[in-house]
């Protein structure tokens, strides 16, 4: 299960997440596991990259998504 009514997703610095994982396990969490993600764009940790991302995407053409399923 991912995040939802019975689960939670926590983001942050790796050292803090390790401490949170240990605390959750000690408190009886049934399952604690790191998630594989391509990018945590919803976290403040991405703030240092914001200017570079804006610079790159400003000159990148974007097109409407099209489904290949019919």
C-alpha distances in whole Angstrom, upper triangle without the diagonal:
4,7,8,10,8,7,9,10,14,17,20,22,21,24,22,18,20,21,18,16,19,19,16,16,20,19,16,13,11,9,11,11,12,11,14,15,19,20,19,21,20,21,25,25,25,29,31,30,31,34,34,31,33,36,35,33,36,38,36,36,33,33,31,28,30,28,29,28,30
4,6,9,8,6,7,7,11,13,17,20,19,21,20,16,18,20,17,15,18,19,15,17,20,19,17,14,13,10,10,10,11,9,12,12,16,16,15,17,16,17,21,21,22,25,27,27,27,31,31,28,30,33,31,30,33,35,32,33,30,30,29,26,28,26,28,27,30
4,7,7,4,4,5,9,12,16,19,19,21,19,16,18,19,16,15,18,18,15,17,20,18,17,14,14,12,12,12,12,11,14,14,17,17,15,16,14,16,19,20,21,23,26,26,26,30,30,27,29,32,31,29,32,35,32,33,30,31,29,27,28,27,29,29,31
4,6,5,6,9,12,15,19,22,22,24,22,19,21,22,18,18,21,20,16,18,21,19,18,15,15,14,14,15,16,14,17,17,20,20,18,19,17,18,21,23,23,26,29,29,28,32,33,30,31,35,34,32,34,37,34,35,32,32,30,28,29,28,30,29,31
4,6,8,11,14,17,21,24,24,26,23,20,23,23,19,19,21,20,16,18,21,18,17,14,14,14,15,17,18,17,20,21,24,23,21,22,20,21,24,25,27,29,32,32,31,35,36,33,34,38,37,35,38,40,38,38,35,35,33,31,32,31,33,32,34
4,7,11,14,17,20,23,23,24,22,19,20,21,17,16,19,17,14,15,18,15,14,11,10,11,12,14,16,16,19,20,24,24,21,23,21,22,25,26,27,30,32,32,32,36,37,34,36,39,38,37,39,42,39,40,37,37,35,33,34,33,35,33,35
4,7,10,14,17,20,19,21,19,15,17,18,14,13,16,15,12,13,16,14,13,10,10,9,10,11,13,12,16,17,20,20,18,20,18,18,22,22,24,26,29,29,29,33,33,31,33,36,35,34,37,39,37,37,35,35,33,31,33,31,33,32,35
4,6,10,13,16,16,18,16,13,15,15,12,12,15,14,11,13,16,14,14,11,12,11,10,11,11,11,15,15,18,18,15,17,15,15,18,19,20,23,26,26,26,30,30,28,30,33,32,31,34,36,34,35,33,34,32,30,32,31,34,33,36
4,7,10,13,14,16,14,10,13,14,11,11,15,14,12,14,17,16,16,13,14,12,10,10,9,8,12,12,15,14,11,14,12,12,15,15,17,19,22,22,23,26,27,25,27,30,29,28,31,33,31,33,30,31,30,28,30,30,32,32,35
4,7,10,11,13,10,7,11,12,9,10,13,13,11,14,17,16,17,14,16,13,11,11,9,10,13,12,15,14,11,13,11,10,13,13,15,17,20,20,21,25,25,24,26,29,28,28,30,33,31,33,31,32,32,30,33,32,34,35,38
4,7,9,11,9,7,11,12,10,11,15,15,14,17,19,19,20,17,19,16,13,12,10,10,12,11,13,11,8,11,9,7,9,9,11,14,16,17,18,21,22,20,23,25,25,25,27,30,29,31,29,31,30,29,32,32,34,34,38
4,6,8,7,6,10,11,10,12,15,15,15,18,20,20,21,19,21,19,15,14,12,12,14,13,15,12,9,12,11,7,8,7,10,12,14,15,17,20,21,20,22,25,25,25,28,30,29,31,30,32,32,31,34,34,37,37,41
4,6,5,6,9,10,11,12,14,15,16,18,20,21,23,20,23,20,16,15,12,14,15,14,16,14,11,14,14,10,10,8,11,13,14,16,18,21,21,21,23,25,25,26,29,31,30,33,32,34,35,33,36,37,39,40,43
4,5,5,6,9,10,10,12,14,15,16,18,20,21,19,21,18,14,13,10,12,13,14,15,14,13,16,16,13,14,11,14,16,17,18,20,23,23,23,26,28,27,28,31,33,32,34,33,35,36,34,37,37,39,39,43
4,5,5,6,9,10,11,13,14,16,17,19,20,19,21,19,15,14,12,15,16,17,19,18,16,19,19,16,16,13,17,19,19,21,23,26,26,26,29,31,30,31,34,36,35,38,37,39,39,38,41,41,42,43,47
4,5,5,6,9,10,11,12,14,15,16,19,17,20,18,14,14,12,15,17,18,20,18,16,18,17,14,14,13,16,18,19,21,23,26,26,26,28,31,31,31,34,36,35,38,37,39,39,37,40,40,42,43,46
4,5,5,6,9,10,10,12,14,15,16,14,17,14,11,10,9,11,14,15,17,16,14,17,16,13,15,13,16,19,20,21,23,26,26,26,28,31,30,30,33,36,34,37,35,37,37,35,38,37,39,40,43
4,5,5,6,9,10,11,12,14,16,14,16,14,10,10,9,13,15,17,19,19,17,20,20,17,18,16,19,22,23,24,26,29,29,28,31,33,33,33,36,38,37,39,38,40,40,38,40,40,41,42,45
4,5,5,6,9,10,11,12,14,14,16,15,12,13,12,16,18,20,23,21,19,22,21,18,19,18,21,23,24,26,28,31,31,31,33,36,35,36,38,41,40,42,40,42,42,40,43,42,44,44,48
4,5,5,6,8,10,10,12,11,14,13,9,11,11,14,17,18,21,20,18,21,19,17,18,17,20,22,24,25,27,30,31,30,32,35,35,35,37,40,38,41,39,40,40,38,41,40,42,42,45
4,5,5,6,9,10,11,9,11,10,6,8,9,12,15,17,21,20,18,21,20,18,20,19,22,24,26,27,28,32,32,31,33,36,35,35,38,40,39,41,39,40,40,38,40,39,41,41,44
4,6,5,6,9,10,10,12,11,9,11,12,16,19,21,24,24,22,25,24,22,23,22,25,27,28,30,31,35,35,34,37,39,39,39,42,44,42,44,43,44,44,41,44,43,44,44,47
4,5,5,6,9,9,12,12,10,13,14,17,21,22,26,25,23,25,24,22,23,22,25,27,29,30,32,35,36,35,37,40,40,39,42,45,43,45,43,45,44,42,45,44,46,45,48
4,5,5,6,5,9,9,7,11,13,15,19,21,24,24,21,24,23,21,23,22,25,28,29,31,32,35,36,34,37,40,39,39,42,44,42,44,42,43,42,40,42,41,43,42,45
4,5,5,5,7,8,7,10,13,16,19,22,25,25,23,27,25,24,26,25,28,30,32,33,34,38,38,36,39,42,41,41,44,46,44,46,44,45,44,42,43,42,44,43,46
4,5,7,10,11,11,14,16,20,23,25,29,29,26,29,28,26,28,27,30,32,34,35,36,40,40,39,42,44,44,43,47,49,47,49,47,48,47,45,47,46,47,47,50
4,6,9,11,11,15,17,20,24,26,29,29,26,29,27,26,27,27,30,32,34,35,36,40,41,39,42,44,44,43,46,49,47,49,46,48,46,44,46,45,47,46,49
4,6,9,10,14,17,19,23,25,29,29,27,30,28,27,29,29,31,34,36,37,38,41,42,40,42,45,45,44,47,49,47,49,46,47,46,43,45,44,45,44,47
4,6,7,10,14,16,20,22,25,25,23,26,25,24,26,26,28,31,33,34,35,38,39,37,39,42,41,40,43,46,44,45,43,43,42,40,41,40,41,40,43
4,7,10,14,16,19,22,25,26,24,27,26,25,28,28,30,33,35,35,36,40,40,38,40,43,42,41,44,46,44,45,42,43,42,39,40,38,40,39,41
4,6,10,12,15,18,22,23,21,24,23,23,26,25,27,30,32,32,33,37,37,35,37,40,39,38,41,43,41,42,39,40,39,36,38,36,37,36,39
4,7,10,13,16,19,20,18,22,21,20,22,21,24,27,28,29,30,34,33,32,34,37,36,35,38,40,38,40,37,38,38,35,37,35,37,36,39
4,6,10,12,16,17,16,20,19,18,21,20,22,25,26,26,28,31,31,29,32,34,33,33,36,38,35,37,35,36,35,33,34,33,34,34,37
4,7,9,13,13,13,16,16,16,18,17,18,22,23,23,24,28,27,25,28,31,29,29,33,34,32,34,32,33,33,30,32,31,33,33,36
4,6,10,11,11,14,14,14,18,16,17,21,22,21,23,26,25,23,26,29,27,26,30,31,29,31,28,30,29,27,29,28,29,29,32
4,7,9,10,13,15,15,18,16,16,20,21,20,21,25,23,21,24,27,25,24,28,29,27,28,26,27,27,25,27,26,27,27,31
4,5,7,10,12,12,15,14,13,17,18,17,18,21,20,18,21,23,21,20,24,25,23,25,23,24,24,22,24,24,25,26,29
4,7,9,12,13,16,14,12,16,17,15,16,19,17,15,18,20,18,17,21,22,20,21,20,21,22,20,22,22,24,25,28
4,6,9,9,12,10,9,12,13,11,13,16,15,12,15,18,16,16,19,21,19,21,19,21,22,20,23,24,25,27,30
4,5,6,9,8,7,11,13,12,12,16,16,13,16,19,18,17,20,22,21,23,21,23,23,22,25,25,28,29,32
4,6,8,8,6,9,11,10,10,13,13,11,13,16,15,14,17,20,18,20,18,21,21,20,24,24,27,28,31
4,7,8,8,10,13,12,12,15,16,14,15,19,19,17,20,22,21,23,21,23,23,22,25,26,29,30,33
4,5,6,8,11,11,11,15,16,15,16,19,20,19,21,24,23,25,24,26,26,25,29,29,32,33,36
4,5,5,9,10,10,13,15,14,16,18,19,19,21,24,24,26,25,28,28,28,31,32,35,36,39
4,6,7,9,10,13,14,13,16,18,19,19,21,24,23,26,25,28,29,28,32,33,35,36,39
4,6,6,7,10,11,10,12,15,15,15,18,20,20,22,22,24,25,25,29,30,32,34,37
4,5,5,8,10,10,11,14,15,15,17,20,20,23,23,26,27,27,31,32,35,36,39
4,6,7,8,10,11,13,14,16,17,20,20,23,24,27,28,29,32,34,36,38,41
4,6,5,6,9,10,11,12,14,16,17,20,20,23,25,25,29,31,33,35,38
4,6,5,6,9,10,10,12,15,15,18,18,22,23,24,27,30,32,34,37
4,6,5,6,9,10,11,13,15,18,19,22,24,25,29,31,34,36,39
4,5,5,6,9,10,12,13,16,17,21,23,24,28,30,32,35,38
4,5,5,6,8,10,11,14,14,18,20,21,24,26,28,31,34
4,6,5,6,9,10,13,14,17,19,21,24,27,29,32,35
4,6,5,7,9,13,14,18,21,22,26,28,31,33,36
4,6,6,7,10,12,16,19,20,23,26,28,30,33
4,5,5,8,9,13,15,17,20,23,25,28,30
4,6,8,10,13,16,18,22,25,27,30,32
4,6,9,13,16,18,21,25,26,30,32
4,6,10,13,15,18,21,23,26,28
4,7,10,13,15,19,20,24,26
4,7,9,12,15,18,21,23
4,6,9,12,15,18,20
4,6,10,13,15,17
4,7,10,12,14
4,7,9,11
4,5,8
4,6
4
